[in-house]
Amino acid sequence: QVQLVESGGGLGQAGGSLRLSCAASGATFRIDVIGWYRQAPGKQRELVANVRSDGKTNYADSVQGRFSISRDTVKNLVYLQMNSLKPEDTAVYYCYLYGGDYFNPKDYWGRGTQVTVSS
């Protein structure tokens, strides 16, 4: 099993910045993809950004140029630097990982961290 623990959420102001962190632990024998999703009230969960094992990153159009994802492969940490925040970035942010057991990779989710952006 893999455990994902997010931190760094909270209240931000429009135009400001926040940084989220996610620590992966447990059976992290393989990490094919790790990243962030978010879910705003009344909306579906959506991809924010992820990074593949080859280092390639992928961003939602809505955050491109404002958010940056990075990964510490030694410590199994992934970060989401959020700049130029907008009220529409308000959501619960979930850390996501695909991998785990080398021969039986799965989807894993953190419990989420609330990000609220005031105008």
N, CA and C atoms as an extended XYZ file, in Angstrom:
357
Properties=species:S:1:pos:R:3:atomname:S:1:resname:S:1:resid:I:1 pbc="F F F"
N         0.825       -1.192        0.000 N   GLN     1
C         0.000        0.000        0.000 CA  GLN     1
C         0.863        1.246        0.000 C   GLN     1
N         0.308        2.293       -0.553 N   VAL     2
C         0.977        3.588       -0.588 CA  VAL     2
C         0.136        4.592        0.187 C   VAL     2
N         0.794        5.403        0.968 N   GLN     3
C         0.116        6.470        1.693 CA  GLN     3
C         0.587        7.817        1.128 C   GLN     3
N        -0.383        8.693        0.929 N   LEU     4
C        -0.097       10.034        0.437 CA  LEU     4
C        -0.629       11.041        1.447 C   LEU     4
N         0.210       11.950        1.872 N   VAL     5
C        -0.189       12.950        2.858 CA  VAL     5
C         0.124       14.336        2.310 C   VAL     5
N        -0.931       15.127        2.150 N   GLU     6
C        -0.778       16.486        1.631 CA  GLU     6
C        -0.591       17.483        2.774 C   GLU     6
N         0.052       18.572        2.462 N   SER     7
C         0.185       19.675        3.408 CA  SER     7
C         0.350       20.970        2.626 C   SER     7
N         0.146       22.080        3.311 N   GLY     8
C         0.396       23.376        2.690 CA  GLY     8
C        -0.828       24.113        2.220 C   GLY     8
N        -1.990       23.535        2.357 N   GLY     9
C        -3.199       24.247        1.955 CA  GLY     9
C        -3.513       25.362        2.931 C   GLY     9
N        -4.575       26.066        2.633 N   GLY    10
C        -4.982       27.145        3.516 CA  GLY    10
C        -5.608       28.274        2.740 C   GLY    10
N        -5.540       29.444        3.319 N   LEU    11
C        -6.163       30.629        2.733 CA  LEU    11
C        -5.129       31.466        2.007 C   LEU    11
N        -5.425       31.801        0.768 N   GLY    12
C        -4.562       32.677       -0.007 CA  GLY    12
C        -5.364       33.825       -0.578 C   GLY    12
N        -4.655       34.817       -1.033 N   GLN    13
C        -5.306       35.971       -1.643 CA  GLN    13
C        -5.126       35.943       -3.149 C   GLN    13
N        -6.081       36.504       -3.844 N   ALA    14
C        -5.956       36.603       -5.300 CA  ALA    14
C        -4.659       37.322       -5.649 C   ALA    14
N        -3.930       36.721       -6.576 N   GLY    15
C        -2.638       37.263       -6.967 CA  GLY    15
C        -1.478       36.750       -6.136 C   GLY    15
N        -1.790       36.062       -5.056 N   GLY    16
C        -0.757       35.553       -4.170 CA  GLY    16
C        -0.303       34.159       -4.542 C   GLY    16
N         0.415       33.538       -3.624 N   SER    17
C         0.997       32.224       -3.865 CA  SER    17
C         0.770       31.295       -2.685 C   SER    17
N         0.703       30.032       -2.991 N   LEU    18
C         0.687       28.963       -1.999 CA  LEU    18
C         1.497       27.804       -2.557 C   LEU    18
N         2.014       27.004       -1.647 N   ARG    19
C         2.773       25.835       -2.061 CA  ARG    19
C         2.228       24.617       -1.352 C   ARG    19
N         1.870       23.609       -2.118 N   LEU    20
C         1.396       22.350       -1.573 CA  LEU    20
C         2.519       21.315       -1.644 C   LEU    20
N         2.504       20.445       -0.655 N   SER    21
C         3.458       19.341       -0.630 CA  SER    21
C         2.694       18.037       -0.456 C   SER    21
N         3.254       16.976       -0.994 N   CYS    22
C         2.680       15.642       -0.824 CA  CYS    22
C         3.824       14.667       -0.571 C   CYS    22
N         3.694       13.932        0.515 N   ALA    23
C         4.695       12.928        0.861 CA  ALA    23
C         4.129       11.547        0.594 C   ALA    23
N         4.846       10.778       -0.197 N   ALA    24
C         4.445        9.412       -0.502 CA  ALA    24
C         5.278        8.455        0.336 C   ALA    24
N         4.612        7.491        0.944 N   SER    25
C         5.325        6.503        1.759 CA  SER    25
C         4.693        5.142        1.554 C   SER    25
N         5.361        4.131        2.085 N   GLY    26
C         4.856        2.774        1.947 CA  GLY    26
C         5.496        2.072        0.761 C   GLY    26
N         4.703        1.302        0.057 N   ALA    27
C         5.204        0.467       -1.037 CA  ALA    27
C         5.388        1.255       -2.323 C   ALA    27
N         6.287        2.229       -2.272 N   THR    28
C         6.527        3.085       -3.441 CA  THR    28
C         7.623        2.504       -4.319 C   THR    28
N         7.451        1.265       -4.732 N   PHE    29
C         8.470        0.607       -5.542 CA  PHE    29
C         8.500        1.139       -6.965 C   PHE    29
N         7.362        1.621       -7.396 N   ARG    30
C         7.315        2.269       -8.695 CA  ARG    30
C         6.335        3.421       -8.615 C   ARG    30
N         6.691        4.518       -9.236 N   ILE    31
C         5.816        5.682       -9.334 CA  ILE    31
C         5.789        6.080      -10.796 C   ILE    31
N         4.741        5.674      -11.465 N   ASP    32
C         4.624        5.990      -12.887 CA  ASP    32
C         4.193        7.434      -13.097 C   ASP    32
N         3.238        7.860      -12.280 N   VAL    33
C         2.723        9.224      -12.362 CA  VAL    33
C         2.411        9.696      -10.947 C   VAL    33
N         2.745       10.925      -10.649 N   ILE    34
C         2.361       11.527       -9.382 CA  ILE    34
C         1.958       12.964       -9.659 C   ILE    34
N         0.938       13.417       -8.958 N   GLY    35
C         0.494       14.768       -9.244 CA  GLY    35
C        -0.657       15.204       -8.381 C   GLY    35
N        -1.383       16.181       -8.907 N   TRP    36
C        -2.436       16.831       -8.141 CA  TRP    36
C        -3.734       16.925       -8.952 C   TRP    36
N        -4.820       16.652       -8.265 N   TYR    37
C        -6.158       16.909       -8.772 CA  TYR    37
C        -6.822       17.879       -7.807 C   TYR    37
N        -7.921       18.461       -8.245 N   ARG    38
C        -8.699       19.319       -7.352 CA  ARG    38
C       -10.182       19.145       -7.623 C   ARG    38
N       -10.949       19.451       -6.590 N   GLN    39
C       -12.397       19.365       -6.712 CA  GLN    39
C       -13.023       20.552       -6.003 C   GLN    39
N       -13.699       21.360       -6.777 N   ALA    40
C       -14.413       22.501       -6.228 CA  ALA    40
C       -15.842       22.079       -5.899 C   ALA    40
N       -16.504       22.796       -5.001 N   PRO    41
C       -17.870       22.440       -4.635 CA  PRO    41
C       -18.784       22.359       -5.855 C   PRO    41
N       -19.499       21.261       -5.968 N   GLY    42
C       -20.437       21.088       -7.062 CA  GLY    42
C       -19.821       20.742       -8.390 C   GLY    42
N       -18.519       20.519       -8.406 N   LYS    43
C       -17.839       20.211       -9.667 CA  LYS    43
C       -17.131       18.865       -9.572 C   LYS    43
N       -16.787       18.339      -10.733 N   GLN    44
C       -16.061       17.082      -10.772 CA  GLN    44
C       -14.584       17.297      -10.452 C   GLN    44
N       -13.971       16.252       -9.975 N   ARG    45
C       -12.532       16.304       -9.720 CA  ARG    45
C       -11.809       16.436      -11.052 C   ARG    45
N       -10.825       17.304      -11.085 N   GLU    46
C       -10.105       17.552      -12.328 CA  GLU    46
C        -8.604       17.538      -12.109 C   GLU    46
N        -7.899       17.166      -13.146 N   LEU    47
C        -6.443       17.178      -13.096 CA  LEU    47
C        -5.943       18.615      -13.020 C   LEU    47
N        -4.958       18.827      -12.136 N   VAL    48
C        -4.281       20.117      -12.067 CA  VAL    48
C        -2.920       20.011      -12.761 C   VAL    48
N        -2.128       19.070      -12.290 N   ALA    49
C        -0.799       18.869      -12.878 CA  ALA    49
C        -0.270       17.518      -12.435 C   ALA    49
N         0.542       16.913      -13.274 N   ASN    50
C         1.222       15.694      -12.869 CA  ASN    50
C         2.596       15.612      -13.516 C   ASN    50
N         3.381       14.697      -12.993 N   VAL    51
C         4.713       14.465      -13.531 CA  VAL    51
C         4.912       12.961      -13.661 C   VAL    51
N         5.413       12.557      -14.812 N   ARG    52
C         5.629       11.139      -15.069 CA  ARG    52
C         7.008       10.709      -14.591 C   ARG    52
N         7.229        9.424      -14.616 N   SER    53
C         8.514        8.891      -14.165 CA  SER    53
C         9.664        9.376      -15.048 C   SER    53
N         9.369        9.735      -16.293 N   ASP    54
C        10.420       10.246      -17.181 CA  ASP    54
C        10.626       11.748      -17.028 C   ASP    54
N         9.888       12.334      -16.085 N   GLY    55
C        10.051       13.760      -15.822 CA  GLY    55
C         9.133       14.675      -16.604 C   GLY    55
N         8.378       14.120      -17.532 N   LYS    56
C         7.478       14.939      -18.330 CA  LYS    56
C         6.324       15.431      -17.457 C   LYS    56
N         6.001       16.701      -17.588 N   THR    57
C         4.926       17.292      -16.804 CA  THR    57
C         3.725       17.593      -17.681 C   THR    57
N         2.584       17.675      -17.027 N   ASN    58
C         1.332       17.934      -17.727 CA  ASN    58
C         0.506       18.867      -16.852 C   ASN    58
N        -0.061       19.906      -17.458 N   TYR    59
C        -0.826       20.887      -16.706 CA  TYR    59
C        -2.207       21.086      -17.331 C   TYR    59
N        -3.162       21.377      -16.468 N   ALA    60
C        -4.465       21.810      -16.966 CA  ALA    60
C        -4.298       23.189      -17.604 C   ALA    60
N        -5.091       23.446      -18.624 N   ASP    61
C        -5.014       24.747      -19.300 CA  ASP    61
C        -5.249       25.897      -18.329 C   ASP    61
N        -6.119       25.661      -17.354 N   SER    62
C        -6.509       26.730      -16.432 CA  SER    62
C        -5.383       27.154      -15.499 C   SER    62
N        -4.348       26.322      -15.356 N   VAL    63
C        -3.250       26.661      -14.444 CA  VAL    63
C        -1.921       26.825      -15.164 C   VAL    63
N        -1.911       26.526      -16.449 N   GLN    64
C        -0.675       26.631      -17.227 CA  GLN    64
C        -0.085       28.028      -17.085 C   GLN    64
N         1.198       28.081      -16.770 N   GLY    65
C         1.871       29.361      -16.608 CA  GLY    65
C         1.761       29.971      -15.231 C   GLY    65
N         0.883       29.431      -14.405 N   ARG    66
C         0.727       29.945      -13.040 CA  ARG    66
C         1.183       28.933      -11.993 C   ARG    66
N         0.950       27.672      -12.248 N   PHE    67
C         1.312       26.609      -11.304 CA  PHE    67
C         2.521       25.852      -11.846 C   PHE    67
N         3.291       25.318      -10.915 N   SER    68
C         4.463       24.531      -11.301 CA  SER    68
C         4.573       23.306      -10.408 C   SER    68
N         4.727       22.157      -11.017 N   ILE    69
C         4.869       20.917      -10.255 CA  ILE    69
C         6.327       20.491      -10.278 C   ILE    69
N         6.780       19.982       -9.138 N   SER    70
C         8.148       19.473       -9.064 CA  SER    70
C         8.167       18.259       -8.152 C   SER    70
N         9.223       17.489       -8.295 N   ARG    71
C         9.277       16.223       -7.568 CA  ARG    71
C        10.680       15.995       -7.022 C   ARG    71
N        10.723       15.501       -5.788 N   ASP    72
C        11.966       15.052       -5.169 CA  ASP    72
C        11.911       13.530       -5.168 C   ASP    72
N        12.629       12.921       -6.097 N   THR    73
C        12.542       11.470       -6.259 CA  THR    73
C        13.236       10.714       -5.139 C   THR    73
N        14.143       11.363       -4.456 N   VAL    74
C        14.846       10.705       -3.344 CA  VAL    74
C        13.935       10.611       -2.128 C   VAL    74
N        13.271       11.702       -1.830 N   LYS    75
C        12.418       11.754       -0.646 CA  LYS    75
C        10.962       11.386       -0.942 C   LYS    75
N        10.656       11.106       -2.198 N   ASN    76
C         9.274       10.787       -2.593 CA  ASN    76
C         8.312       11.907       -2.206 C   ASN    76
N         8.701       13.119       -2.574 N   LEU    77
C         7.854       14.276       -2.347 CA  LEU    77
C         7.476       14.893       -3.692 C   LEU    77
N         6.301       15.457       -3.732 N   VAL    78
C         5.893       16.217       -4.906 CA  VAL    78
C         5.310       17.539       -4.421 C   VAL    78
N         5.636       18.586       -5.135 N   TYR    79
C         5.224       19.924       -4.749 CA  TYR    79
C         4.369       20.553       -5.849 C   TYR    79
N         3.502       21.434       -5.417 N   LEU    80
C         2.738       22.238       -6.372 CA  LEU    80
C         2.879       23.694       -5.951 C   LEU    80
N         3.638       24.440       -6.707 N   GLN    81
C         3.788       25.863       -6.465 CA  GLN    81
C         2.690       26.593       -7.230 C   GLN    81
N         1.860       27.288       -6.502 N   MET    82
C         0.710       27.969       -7.099 CA  MET    82
C         0.915       29.470       -6.991 C   MET    82
N         1.089       30.109       -8.119 N   ASN    83
C         1.269       31.554       -8.178 CA  ASN    83
C         0.098       32.212       -8.884 C   ASN    83
N         0.010       33.505       -8.729 N   SER    84
C        -1.073       34.276       -9.370 CA  SER    84
C        -2.425       33.625       -9.105 C   SER    84
N        -2.669       33.328       -7.865 N   LEU    85
C        -3.894       32.633       -7.479 CA  LEU    85
C        -5.140       33.411       -7.878 C   LEU    85
N        -6.177       32.648       -8.201 N   LYS    86
C        -7.474       33.217       -8.553 CA  LYS    86
C        -8.532       32.602       -7.637 C   LYS    86
N        -9.622       33.315       -7.400 N   PRO    87
C       -10.697       32.729       -6.583 CA  PRO    87
C       -11.184       31.389       -7.132 C   PRO    87
N       -11.145       31.214       -8.433 N   GLU    88
C       -11.592       29.950       -9.022 CA  GLU    88
C       -10.630       28.791       -8.778 C   GLU    88
N        -9.490       29.073       -8.162 N   ASP    89
C        -8.591       27.999       -7.744 CA  ASP    89
C        -9.030       27.375       -6.421 C   ASP    89
N       -10.026       27.954       -5.800 N   THR    90
C       -10.550       27.412       -4.548 CA  THR    90
C       -11.093       26.013       -4.762 C   THR    90
N       -10.571       25.075       -3.991 N   ALA    91
C       -10.952       23.671       -4.143 CA  ALA    91
C       -10.230       22.858       -3.084 C   ALA    91
N       -10.631       21.599       -2.986 N   VAL    92
C        -9.837       20.635       -2.232 CA  VAL    92
C        -8.844       20.026       -3.214 C   VAL    92
N        -7.599       20.060       -2.856 N   TYR    93
C        -6.527       19.548       -3.705 CA  TYR    93
C        -6.088       18.174       -3.202 C   TYR    93
N        -6.066       17.223       -4.118 N   TYR    94
C        -5.727       15.845       -3.785 CA  TYR    94
C        -4.435       15.435       -4.466 C   TYR    94
N        -3.591       14.801       -3.704 N   CYS    95
C        -2.394       14.198       -4.268 CA  CYS    95
C        -2.773       12.840       -4.853 C   CYS    95
N        -2.176       12.528       -5.975 N   TYR    96
C        -2.506       11.296       -6.699 CA  TYR    96
C        -1.221       10.602       -7.133 C   TYR    96
N        -1.255        9.292       -7.075 N   LEU    97
C        -0.104        8.498       -7.510 CA  LEU    97
C        -0.599        7.253       -8.221 C   LEU    97
N         0.021        6.936       -9.315 N   TYR    98
C        -0.208        5.652       -9.971 CA  TYR    98
C         1.098        4.885       -9.894 C   TYR    98
N         1.034        3.755       -9.227 N   GLY    99
C         2.229        2.932       -9.081 CA  GLY    99
C         2.094        2.048       -7.869 C   GLY    99
N         3.138        2.018       -7.051 N   GLY   100
C         3.106        1.185       -5.860 CA  GLY   100
C         3.849       -0.111       -6.080 C   GLY   100
N         3.119       -1.226       -5.956 N   ASP   101
C         3.722       -2.535       -6.165 CA  ASP   101
C         4.186       -2.657       -7.610 C   ASP   101
N         5.372       -3.190       -7.777 N   TYR   102
C         5.965       -3.192       -9.115 CA  TYR   102
C         5.133       -3.983      -10.115 C   TYR   102
N         4.553       -5.081       -9.675 N   PHE   103
C         3.814       -5.934      -10.602 CA  PHE   103
C         2.308       -5.707      -10.537 C   PHE   103
N         1.869       -4.865       -9.626 N   ASN   104
C         0.444       -4.601       -9.492 CA  ASN   104
C         0.212       -3.127       -9.188 C   ASN   104
N         0.532       -2.257      -10.134 N   PRO   105
C         0.350       -0.824       -9.867 CA  PRO   105
C        -1.122       -0.450       -9.732 C   PRO   105
N        -1.373        0.568       -8.919 N   LYS   106
C        -2.748        1.016       -8.654 CA  LYS   106
C        -2.797        2.529       -8.557 C   LYS   106
N        -4.032        3.014       -8.478 N   ASP   107
C        -4.279        4.419       -8.192 CA  ASP   107
C        -4.300        4.620       -6.684 C   ASP   107
N        -3.655        5.675       -6.243 N   TYR   108
C        -3.684        6.034       -4.821 CA  TYR   108
C        -4.018        7.519       -4.700 C   TYR   108
N        -4.772        7.826       -3.644 N   TRP   109
C        -5.196        9.204       -3.405 CA  TRP   109
C        -4.884        9.618       -1.984 C   TRP   109
N        -4.514       10.871       -1.815 N   GLY   110
C        -4.438       11.438       -0.486 CA  GLY   110
C        -5.820       11.864       -0.024 C   GLY   110
N        -5.875       12.364        1.203 N   ARG   111
C        -7.163       12.752        1.772 CA  ARG   111
C        -7.570       14.162        1.373 C   ARG   111
N        -6.639       14.907        0.819 N   GLY   112
C        -6.972       16.231        0.319 CA  GLY   112
C        -6.615       17.341        1.287 C   GLY   112
N        -6.356       18.513        0.721 N   THR   113
C        -6.091       19.704        1.522 CA  THR   113
C        -6.852       20.874        0.897 C   THR   113
N        -7.511       21.636        1.741 N   GLN   114
C        -8.350       22.728        1.262 CA  GLN   114
C        -7.508       23.936        0.892 C   GLN   114
N        -7.791       24.485       -0.271 N   VAL   115
C        -7.200       25.758       -0.693 CA  VAL   115
C        -8.349       26.726       -0.950 C   VAL   115
N        -8.308       27.847       -0.281 N   THR   116
C        -9.332       28.865       -0.445 CA  THR   116
C        -8.651       30.173       -0.847 C   THR   116
N        -9.092       30.736       -1.956 N   VAL   117
C        -8.502       31.975       -2.457 CA  VAL   117
C        -9.539       33.080       -2.369 C   VAL   117
N        -9.205       34.105       -1.631 N   SER   118
C       -10.129       35.235       -1.475 CA  SER   118
C        -9.819       36.318       -2.506 C   SER   118
N       -10.867       36.998       -2.916 N   SER   119
C       -10.695       38.054       -3.940 CA  SER   119
C       -10.335       39.378       -3.313 C   SER   119
